[in-house]
Amino acid sequence: MSEPTTISSKGQVTVPRDVRERLGLQAGDKIAWSMLSNGTIVLRPKTEAGAVRRFRRRDALA
C-alpha cells in the first residue's frame, strides 16, 4: 500500500509511484477522480495513452 501524500498549497498531489505504475500513468497523462457515496476515492486514467499502456502491461503480465 502507498504511503500517505501531502496536498500542496496549490492543491497538487503527487500520485505514488506504485499507483502510477499500476495504472500505467506517465507525465502529462490525465486522470479522473470520483468519490463514491461511502467516501472511497476512485482514480481512473483518462488519456488514451495511459489506458493503452495499462492494458499492454496487464497483457504482458498474463
mmCIF file of the N, C-alpha and C atoms, coordinates in Angstrom:
data_MODEL
# 
_entry.id   MODEL 
# 
loop_
_atom_site.group_PDB 
_atom_site.id 
_atom_site.type_symbol 
_atom_site.label_atom_id 
_atom_site.label_alt_id 
_atom_site.label_comp_id 
_atom_site.label_asym_id 
_atom_site.label_entity_id 
_atom_site.label_seq_id 
_atom_site.pdbx_PDB_ins_code 
_atom_site.Cartn_x 
_atom_site.Cartn_y 
_atom_site.Cartn_z 
_atom_site.occupancy 
_atom_site.B_iso_or_equiv 
_atom_site.pdbx_formal_charge 
_atom_site.auth_seq_id 
_atom_site.auth_comp_id 
_atom_site.auth_asym_id 
_atom_site.auth_atom_id 
_atom_site.pdbx_PDB_model_num 
ATOM 1   N N  . MET A 1 1  ? 0.846   -1.176  0.000   1.00 0.00 ? 1  MET A N  1 
ATOM 2   C CA . MET A 1 1  ? 0.000   0.000   0.000   1.00 0.00 ? 1  MET A CA 1 
ATOM 3   C C  . MET A 1 1  ? 0.883   1.228   0.000   1.00 0.00 ? 1  MET A C  1 
ATOM 4   N N  . SER A 1 2  ? 0.424   2.270   -0.596  1.00 0.00 ? 2  SER A N  1 
ATOM 5   C CA . SER A 1 2  ? 1.172   3.514   -0.712  1.00 0.00 ? 2  SER A CA 1 
ATOM 6   C C  . SER A 1 2  ? 1.210   4.270   0.606   1.00 0.00 ? 2  SER A C  1 
ATOM 7   N N  . GLU A 1 3  ? 2.249   5.061   0.741   1.00 0.00 ? 3  GLU A N  1 
ATOM 8   C CA . GLU A 1 3  ? 2.373   5.961   1.885   1.00 0.00 ? 3  GLU A CA 1 
ATOM 9   C C  . GLU A 1 3  ? 1.429   7.146   1.682   1.00 0.00 ? 3  GLU A C  1 
ATOM 10  N N  . PRO A 1 4  ? 1.020   7.791   2.765   1.00 0.00 ? 4  PRO A N  1 
ATOM 11  C CA . PRO A 1 4  ? 0.177   8.990   2.620   1.00 0.00 ? 4  PRO A CA 1 
ATOM 12  C C  . PRO A 1 4  ? 0.906   10.081  1.830   1.00 0.00 ? 4  PRO A C  1 
ATOM 13  N N  . THR A 1 5  ? 0.147   10.881  1.097   1.00 0.00 ? 5  THR A N  1 
ATOM 14  C CA . THR A 1 5  ? 0.713   12.006  0.362   1.00 0.00 ? 5  THR A CA 1 
ATOM 15  C C  . THR A 1 5  ? 0.202   13.307  0.967   1.00 0.00 ? 5  THR A C  1 
ATOM 16  N N  . THR A 1 6  ? 0.861   14.398  0.624   1.00 0.00 ? 6  THR A N  1 
ATOM 17  C CA . THR A 1 6  ? 0.509   15.717  1.152   1.00 0.00 ? 6  THR A CA 1 
ATOM 18  C C  . THR A 1 6  ? -0.032  16.585  0.031   1.00 0.00 ? 6  THR A C  1 
ATOM 19  N N  . ILE A 1 7  ? -1.059  17.339  0.309   1.00 0.00 ? 7  ILE A N  1 
ATOM 20  C CA . ILE A 1 7  ? -1.605  18.292  -0.654  1.00 0.00 ? 7  ILE A CA 1 
ATOM 21  C C  . ILE A 1 7  ? -0.800  19.578  -0.531  1.00 0.00 ? 7  ILE A C  1 
ATOM 22  N N  . SER A 1 8  ? -0.294  20.080  -1.668  1.00 0.00 ? 8  SER A N  1 
ATOM 23  C CA . SER A 1 8  ? 0.497   21.308  -1.659  1.00 0.00 ? 8  SER A CA 1 
ATOM 24  C C  . SER A 1 8  ? -0.415  22.520  -1.479  1.00 0.00 ? 8  SER A C  1 
ATOM 25  N N  . SER A 1 9  ? 0.189   23.675  -1.288  1.00 0.00 ? 9  SER A N  1 
ATOM 26  C CA . SER A 1 9  ? -0.584  24.912  -1.137  1.00 0.00 ? 9  SER A CA 1 
ATOM 27  C C  . SER A 1 9  ? -1.369  25.239  -2.411  1.00 0.00 ? 9  SER A C  1 
ATOM 28  N N  . LYS A 1 10 ? -0.964  24.675  -3.542  1.00 0.00 ? 10 LYS A N  1 
ATOM 29  C CA . LYS A 1 10 ? -1.669  24.868  -4.812  1.00 0.00 ? 10 LYS A CA 1 
ATOM 30  C C  . LYS A 1 10 ? -2.721  23.785  -5.052  1.00 0.00 ? 10 LYS A C  1 
ATOM 31  N N  . GLY A 1 11 ? -2.904  22.893  -4.081  1.00 0.00 ? 11 GLY A N  1 
ATOM 32  C CA . GLY A 1 11 ? -3.886  21.821  -4.232  1.00 0.00 ? 11 GLY A CA 1 
ATOM 33  C C  . GLY A 1 11 ? -3.377  20.640  -5.029  1.00 0.00 ? 11 GLY A C  1 
ATOM 34  N N  . GLN A 1 12 ? -2.074  20.557  -5.243  1.00 0.00 ? 12 GLN A N  1 
ATOM 35  C CA . GLN A 1 12 ? -1.496  19.475  -6.030  1.00 0.00 ? 12 GLN A CA 1 
ATOM 36  C C  . GLN A 1 12 ? -1.161  18.283  -5.139  1.00 0.00 ? 12 GLN A C  1 
ATOM 37  N N  . VAL A 1 13 ? -1.294  17.091  -5.725  1.00 0.00 ? 13 VAL A N  1 
ATOM 38  C CA . VAL A 1 13 ? -0.990  15.857  -5.029  1.00 0.00 ? 13 VAL A CA 1 
ATOM 39  C C  . VAL A 1 13 ? -0.073  15.033  -5.920  1.00 0.00 ? 13 VAL A C  1 
ATOM 40  N N  . THR A 1 14 ? 0.934   14.416  -5.341  1.00 0.00 ? 14 THR A N  1 
ATOM 41  C CA . THR A 1 14 ? 1.789   13.506  -6.089  1.00 0.00 ? 14 THR A CA 1 
ATOM 42  C C  . THR A 1 14 ? 1.174   12.117  -6.026  1.00 0.00 ? 14 THR A C  1 
ATOM 43  N N  . VAL A 1 15 ? 0.933   11.516  -7.198  1.00 0.00 ? 15 VAL A N  1 
ATOM 44  C CA . VAL A 1 15 ? 0.412   10.153  -7.235  1.00 0.00 ? 15 VAL A CA 1 
ATOM 45  C C  . VAL A 1 15 ? 1.591   9.219   -6.945  1.00 0.00 ? 15 VAL A C  1 
ATOM 46  N N  . PRO A 1 16 ? 1.476   8.378   -5.936  1.00 0.00 ? 16 PRO A N  1 
ATOM 47  C CA . PRO A 1 16 ? 2.587   7.495   -5.571  1.00 0.00 ? 16 PRO A CA 1 
ATOM 48  C C  . PRO A 1 16 ? 3.044   6.612   -6.739  1.00 0.00 ? 16 PRO A C  1 
ATOM 49  N N  . ARG A 1 17 ? 4.314   6.299   -6.746  1.00 0.00 ? 17 ARG A N  1 
ATOM 50  C CA . ARG A 1 17 ? 4.915   5.533   -7.838  1.00 0.00 ? 17 ARG A CA 1 
ATOM 51  C C  . ARG A 1 17 ? 4.188   4.214   -8.077  1.00 0.00 ? 17 ARG A C  1 
ATOM 52  N N  . ASP A 1 18 ? 3.887   3.456   -7.019  1.00 0.00 ? 18 ASP A N  1 
ATOM 53  C CA . ASP A 1 18 ? 3.240   2.163   -7.225  1.00 0.00 ? 18 ASP A CA 1 
ATOM 54  C C  . ASP A 1 18 ? 1.867   2.315   -7.881  1.00 0.00 ? 18 ASP A C  1 
ATOM 55  N N  . VAL A 1 19 ? 1.154   3.388   -7.569  1.00 0.00 ? 19 VAL A N  1 
ATOM 56  C CA . VAL A 1 19 ? -0.150  3.653   -8.195  1.00 0.00 ? 19 VAL A CA 1 
ATOM 57  C C  . VAL A 1 19 ? 0.053   4.047   -9.653  1.00 0.00 ? 19 VAL A C  1 
ATOM 58  N N  . ARG A 1 20 ? 1.022   4.940   -9.928  1.00 0.00 ? 20 ARG A N  1 
ATOM 59  C CA . ARG A 1 20 ? 1.309   5.341   -11.326 1.00 0.00 ? 20 ARG A CA 1 
ATOM 60  C C  . ARG A 1 20 ? 1.683   4.127   -12.162 1.00 0.00 ? 20 ARG A C  1 
ATOM 61  N N  . GLU A 1 21 ? 2.519   3.259   -11.615 1.00 0.00 ? 21 GLU A N  1 
ATOM 62  C CA . GLU A 1 21 ? 2.942   2.073   -12.372 1.00 0.00 ? 21 GLU A CA 1 
ATOM 63  C C  . GLU A 1 21 ? 1.770   1.132   -12.607 1.00 0.00 ? 21 GLU A C  1 
ATOM 64  N N  . ARG A 1 22 ? 0.950   0.933   -11.604 1.00 0.00 ? 22 ARG A N  1 
ATOM 65  C CA . ARG A 1 22 ? -0.197  0.027   -11.727 1.00 0.00 ? 22 ARG A CA 1 
ATOM 66  C C  . ARG A 1 22 ? -1.194  0.522   -12.778 1.00 0.00 ? 22 ARG A C  1 
ATOM 67  N N  . LEU A 1 23 ? -1.389  1.857   -12.839 1.00 0.00 ? 23 LEU A N  1 
ATOM 68  C CA . LEU A 1 23 ? -2.319  2.436   -13.813 1.00 0.00 ? 23 LEU A CA 1 
ATOM 69  C C  . LEU A 1 23 ? -1.662  2.762   -15.147 1.00 0.00 ? 23 LEU A C  1 
ATOM 70  N N  . GLY A 1 24 ? -0.332  2.612   -15.226 1.00 0.00 ? 24 GLY A N  1 
ATOM 71  C CA . GLY A 1 24 ? 0.376   2.929   -16.467 1.00 0.00 ? 24 GLY A CA 1 
ATOM 72  C C  . GLY A 1 24 ? 0.433   4.416   -16.742 1.00 0.00 ? 24 GLY A C  1 
ATOM 73  N N  . LEU A 1 25 ? 0.422   5.234   -15.685 1.00 0.00 ? 25 LEU A N  1 
ATOM 74  C CA . LEU A 1 25 ? 0.423   6.690   -15.849 1.00 0.00 ? 25 LEU A CA 1 
ATOM 75  C C  . LEU A 1 25 ? 1.831   7.230   -16.053 1.00 0.00 ? 25 LEU A C  1 
ATOM 76  N N  . GLN A 1 26 ? 1.939   8.227   -16.898 1.00 0.00 ? 26 GLN A N  1 
ATOM 77  C CA . GLN A 1 26 ? 3.197   8.927   -17.130 1.00 0.00 ? 26 GLN A CA 1 
ATOM 78  C C  . GLN A 1 26 ? 2.925   10.433  -17.107 1.00 0.00 ? 26 GLN A C  1 
ATOM 79  N N  . ALA A 1 27 ? 3.989   11.207  -17.037 1.00 0.00 ? 27 ALA A N  1 
ATOM 80  C CA . ALA A 1 27 ? 3.860   12.667  -17.022 1.00 0.00 ? 27 ALA A CA 1 
ATOM 81  C C  . ALA A 1 27 ? 3.009   13.130  -18.202 1.00 0.00 ? 27 ALA A C  1 
ATOM 82  N N  . GLY A 1 28 ? 2.071   14.017  -17.933 1.00 0.00 ? 28 GLY A N  1 
ATOM 83  C CA . GLY A 1 28 ? 1.206   14.557  -18.976 1.00 0.00 ? 28 GLY A CA 1 
ATOM 84  C C  . GLY A 1 28 ? -0.101  13.818  -19.141 1.00 0.00 ? 28 GLY A C  1 
ATOM 85  N N  . ASP A 1 29 ? -0.214  12.603  -18.594 1.00 0.00 ? 29 ASP A N  1 
ATOM 86  C CA . ASP A 1 29 ? -1.474  11.864  -18.676 1.00 0.00 ? 29 ASP A CA 1 
ATOM 87  C C  . ASP A 1 29 ? -2.534  12.569  -17.834 1.00 0.00 ? 29 ASP A C  1 
ATOM 88  N N  . LYS A 1 30 ? -3.768  12.385  -18.198 1.00 0.00 ? 30 LYS A N  1 
ATOM 89  C CA . LYS A 1 30 ? -4.881  12.953  -17.448 1.00 0.00 ? 30 LYS A CA 1 
ATOM 90  C C  . LYS A 1 30 ? -5.541  11.845  -16.637 1.00 0.00 ? 30 LYS A C  1 
ATOM 91  N N  . ILE A 1 31 ? -6.052  12.233  -15.462 1.00 0.00 ? 31 ILE A N  1 
ATOM 92  C CA . ILE A 1 31 ? -6.751  11.282  -14.613 1.00 0.00 ? 31 ILE A CA 1 
ATOM 93  C C  . ILE A 1 31 ? -8.082  11.883  -14.184 1.00 0.00 ? 31 ILE A C  1 
ATOM 94  N N  . ALA A 1 32 ? -9.029  11.022  -13.868 1.00 0.00 ? 32 ALA A N  1 
ATOM 95  C CA . ALA A 1 32 ? -10.333 11.457  -13.372 1.00 0.00 ? 32 ALA A CA 1 
ATOM 96  C C  . ALA A 1 32 ? -10.493 10.939  -11.950 1.00 0.00 ? 32 ALA A C  1 
ATOM 97  N N  . TRP A 1 33 ? -10.984 11.817  -11.074 1.00 0.00 ? 33 TRP A N  1 
ATOM 98  C CA . TRP A 1 33 ? -11.230 11.468  -9.678  1.00 0.00 ? 33 TRP A CA 1 
ATOM 99  C C  . TRP A 1 33 ? -12.729 11.369  -9.487  1.00 0.00 ? 33 TRP A C  1 
ATOM 100 N N  . SER A 1 34 ? -13.177 10.339  -8.772  1.00 0.00 ? 34 SER A N  1 
ATOM 101 C CA . SER A 1 34 ? -14.588 10.189  -8.418  1.00 0.00 ? 34 SER A CA 1 
ATOM 102 C C  . SER A 1 34 ? -14.661 9.832   -6.941  1.00 0.00 ? 34 SER A C  1 
ATOM 103 N N  . MET A 1 35 ? -15.732 10.282  -6.286  1.00 0.00 ? 35 MET A N  1 
ATOM 104 C CA . MET A 1 35 ? -15.934 9.898   -4.902  1.00 0.00 ? 35 MET A CA 1 
ATOM 105 C C  . MET A 1 35 ? -17.235 9.120   -4.799  1.00 0.00 ? 35 MET A C  1 
ATOM 106 N N  . LEU A 1 36 ? -17.145 7.923   -4.243  1.00 0.00 ? 36 LEU A N  1 
ATOM 107 C CA . LEU A 1 36 ? -18.316 7.090   -4.043  1.00 0.00 ? 36 LEU A CA 1 
ATOM 108 C C  . LEU A 1 36 ? -19.080 7.554   -2.808  1.00 0.00 ? 36 LEU A C  1 
ATOM 109 N N  . SER A 1 37 ? -20.311 7.096   -2.667  1.00 0.00 ? 37 SER A N  1 
ATOM 110 C CA . SER A 1 37 ? -21.150 7.538   -1.549  1.00 0.00 ? 37 SER A CA 1 
ATOM 111 C C  . SER A 1 37 ? -20.561 7.171   -0.189  1.00 0.00 ? 37 SER A C  1 
ATOM 112 N N  . ASN A 1 38 ? -19.702 6.145   -0.136  1.00 0.00 ? 38 ASN A N  1 
ATOM 113 C CA . ASN A 1 38 ? -19.094 5.753   1.137   1.00 0.00 ? 38 ASN A CA 1 
ATOM 114 C C  . ASN A 1 38 ? -17.789 6.499   1.423   1.00 0.00 ? 38 ASN A C  1 
ATOM 115 N N  . GLY A 1 39 ? -17.425 7.463   0.551   1.00 0.00 ? 39 GLY A N  1 
ATOM 116 C CA . GLY A 1 39 ? -16.222 8.257   0.750   1.00 0.00 ? 39 GLY A CA 1 
ATOM 117 C C  . GLY A 1 39 ? -14.991 7.718   0.054   1.00 0.00 ? 39 GLY A C  1 
ATOM 118 N N  . THR A 1 40 ? -15.089 6.556   -0.581  1.00 0.00 ? 40 THR A N  1 
ATOM 119 C CA . THR A 1 40 ? -13.971 5.977   -1.312  1.00 0.00 ? 40 THR A CA 1 
ATOM 120 C C  . THR A 1 40 ? -13.665 6.832   -2.539  1.00 0.00 ? 40 THR A C  1 
ATOM 121 N N  . ILE A 1 41 ? -12.387 7.121   -2.748  1.00 0.00 ? 41 ILE A N  1 
ATOM 122 C CA . ILE A 1 41 ? -11.959 7.887   -3.926  1.00 0.00 ? 41 ILE A CA 1 
ATOM 123 C C  . ILE A 1 41 ? -11.498 6.909   -5.005  1.00 0.00 ? 41 ILE A C  1 
ATOM 124 N N  . VAL A 1 42 ? -11.967 7.112   -6.224  1.00 0.00 ? 42 VAL A N  1 
ATOM 125 C CA . VAL A 1 42 ? -11.597 6.272   -7.363  1.00 0.00 ? 42 VAL A CA 1 
ATOM 126 C C  . VAL A 1 42 ? -10.798 7.132   -8.328  1.00 0.00 ? 42 VAL A C  1 
ATOM 127 N N  . LEU A 1 43 ? -9.655  6.638   -8.746  1.00 0.00 ? 43 LEU A N  1 
ATOM 128 C CA . LEU A 1 43 ? -8.762  7.327   -9.668  1.00 0.00 ? 43 LEU A CA 1 
ATOM 129 C C  . LEU A 1 43 ? -8.701  6.517   -10.951 1.00 0.00 ? 43 LEU A C  1 
ATOM 130 N N  . ARG A 1 44 ? -9.028  7.155   -12.095 1.00 0.00 ? 44 ARG A N  1 
ATOM 131 C CA . ARG A 1 44 ? -9.022  6.452   -13.380 1.00 0.00 ? 44 ARG A CA 1 
ATOM 132 C C  . ARG A 1 44 ? -8.202  7.226   -14.399 1.00 0.00 ? 44 ARG A C  1 
ATOM 133 N N  . PRO A 1 45 ? -7.377  6.509   -15.188 1.00 0.00 ? 45 PRO A N  1 
ATOM 134 C CA . PRO A 1 45 ? -6.672  7.188   -16.283 1.00 0.00 ? 45 PRO A CA 1 
ATOM 135 C C  . PRO A 1 45 ? -7.675  7.659   -17.319 1.00 0.00 ? 45 PRO A C  1 
ATOM 136 N N  . LYS A 1 46 ? -7.518  8.896   -17.804 1.00 0.00 ? 46 LYS A N  1 
ATOM 137 C CA . LYS A 1 46 ? -8.433  9.434   -18.797 1.00 0.00 ? 46 LYS A CA 1 
ATOM 138 C C  . LYS A 1 46 ? -7.788  9.633   -20.162 1.00 0.00 ? 46 LYS A C  1 
ATOM 139 N N  . THR A 1 47 ? -6.476  9.517   -20.246 1.00 0.00 ? 47 THR A N  1 
ATOM 140 C CA . THR A 1 47 ? -5.847  9.678   -21.545 1.00 0.00 ? 47 THR A CA 1 
ATOM 141 C C  . THR A 1 47 ? -5.769  8.318   -22.226 1.00 0.00 ? 47 THR A C  1 
ATOM 142 N N  . GLU A 1 48 ? -5.929  8.326   -23.519 1.00 0.00 ? 48 GLU A N  1 
ATOM 143 C CA . GLU A 1 48 ? -5.873  7.080   -24.266 1.00 0.00 ? 48 GLU A CA 1 
ATOM 144 C C  . GLU A 1 48 ? -4.527  6.393   -24.074 1.00 0.00 ? 48 GLU A C  1 
ATOM 145 N N  . ALA A 1 49 ? -3.458  7.182   -24.080 1.00 0.00 ? 49 ALA A N  1 
ATOM 146 C CA . ALA A 1 49 ? -2.127  6.594   -23.945 1.00 0.00 ? 49 ALA A CA 1 
ATOM 147 C C  . ALA A 1 49 ? -1.990  5.854   -22.622 1.00 0.00 ? 49 ALA A C  1 
ATOM 148 N N  . GLY A 1 50 ? -2.472  6.440   -21.532 1.00 0.00 ? 50 GLY A N  1 
ATOM 149 C CA . GLY A 1 50 ? -2.388  5.795   -20.228 1.00 0.00 ? 50 GLY A CA 1 
ATOM 150 C C  . GLY A 1 50 ? -3.175  4.496   -20.201 1.00 0.00 ? 50 GLY A C  1 
ATOM 151 N N  . ALA A 1 51 ? -4.363  4.506   -20.793 1.00 0.00 ? 51 ALA A N  1 
ATOM 152 C CA . ALA A 1 51 ? -5.183  3.305   -20.821 1.00 0.00 ? 51 ALA A CA 1 
ATOM 153 C C  . ALA A 1 51 ? -4.536  2.221   -21.666 1.00 0.00 ? 51 ALA A C  1 
ATOM 154 N N  . VAL A 1 52 ? -3.960  2.596   -22.805 1.00 0.00 ? 52 VAL A N  1 
ATOM 155 C CA . VAL A 1 52 ? -3.304  1.618   -23.680 1.00 0.00 ? 52 VAL A CA 1 
ATOM 156 C C  . VAL A 1 52 ? -2.104  1.013   -22.970 1.00 0.00 ? 52 VAL A C  1 
ATOM 157 N N  . ARG A 1 53 ? -1.289  1.841   -22.317 1.00 0.00 ? 53 ARG A N  1 
ATOM 158 C CA . ARG A 1 53 ? -0.130  1.313   -21.585 1.00 0.00 ? 53 ARG A CA 1 
ATOM 159 C C  . ARG A 1 53 ? -0.572  0.361   -20.491 1.00 0.00 ? 53 ARG A C  1 
ATOM 160 N N  . ARG A 1 54 ? -1.653  0.708   -19.788 1.00 0.00 ? 54 ARG A N  1 
ATOM 161 C CA . ARG A 1 54 ? -2.138  -0.124  -18.693 1.00 0.00 ? 54 ARG A CA 1 
ATOM 162 C C  . ARG A 1 54 ? -2.542  -1.496  -19.222 1.00 0.00 ? 54 ARG A C  1 
ATOM 163 N N  . PHE A 1 55 ? -3.282  -1.547  -20.329 1.00 0.00 ? 55 PHE A N  1 
ATOM 164 C CA . PHE A 1 55 ? -3.732  -2.825  -20.854 1.00 0.00 ? 55 PHE A CA 1 
ATOM 165 C C  . PHE A 1 55 ? -2.578  -3.615  -21.462 1.00 0.00 ? 55 PHE A C  1 
ATOM 166 N N  . ARG A 1 56 ? -1.650  -2.962  -22.096 1.00 0.00 ? 56 ARG A N  1 
ATOM 167 C CA . ARG A 1 56 ? -0.484  -3.665  -22.630 1.00 0.00 ? 56 ARG A CA 1 
ATOM 168 C C  . ARG A 1 56 ? 0.303   -4.305  -21.499 1.00 0.00 ? 56 ARG A C  1 
ATOM 169 N N  . ARG A 1 57 ? 0.482   -3.566  -20.400 1.00 0.00 ? 57 ARG A N  1 
ATOM 170 C CA . ARG A 1 57 ? 1.225   -4.106  -19.274 1.00 0.00 ? 57 ARG A CA 1 
ATOM 171 C C  . ARG A 1 57 ? 0.476   -5.289  -18.678 1.00 0.00 ? 57 ARG A C  1 
ATOM 172 N N  . ARG A 1 58 ? -0.845  -5.188  -18.549 1.00 0.00 ? 58 ARG A N  1 
ATOM 173 C CA . ARG A 1 58 ? -1.628  -6.290  -18.000 1.00 0.00 ? 58 ARG A CA 1 
ATOM 174 C C  . ARG A 1 58 ? -1.487  -7.536  -18.894 1.00 0.00 ? 58 ARG A C  1 
ATOM 175 N N  . ASP A 1 59 ? -1.545  -7.351  -20.217 1.00 0.00 ? 59 ASP A N  1 
ATOM 176 C CA . ASP A 1 59 ? -1.395  -8.478  -21.147 1.00 0.00 ? 59 ASP A CA 1 
ATOM 177 C C  . ASP A 1 59 ? -0.006  -9.097  -21.039 1.00 0.00 ? 59 ASP A C  1 
ATOM 178 N N  . ALA A 1 60 ? 1.005   -8.268  -20.847 1.00 0.00 ? 60 ALA A N  1 
ATOM 179 C CA . ALA A 1 60 ? 2.381   -8.769  -20.746 1.00 0.00 ? 60 ALA A CA 1 
ATOM 180 C C  . ALA A 1 60 ? 2.574   -9.593  -19.485 1.00 0.00 ? 60 ALA A C  1 
ATOM 181 N N  . LEU A 1 61 ? 1.828   -9.259  -18.433 1.00 0.00 ? 61 LEU A N  1 
ATOM 182 C CA . LEU A 1 61 ? 1.967   -9.990  -17.172 1.00 0.00 ? 61 LEU A CA 1 
ATOM 183 C C  . LEU A 1 61 ? 1.201   -11.297 -17.172 1.00 0.00 ? 61 LEU A C  1 
ATOM 184 N N  . ALA A 1 62 ? 0.254   -11.445 -18.098 1.00 0.00 ? 62 ALA A N  1 
ATOM 185 C CA . ALA A 1 62 ? -0.585  -12.657 -18.129 1.00 0.00 ? 62 ALA A CA 1 
ATOM 186 C C  . ALA A 1 62 ? 0.141   -13.852 -18.697 1.00 0.00 ? 62 ALA A C  1 
# 
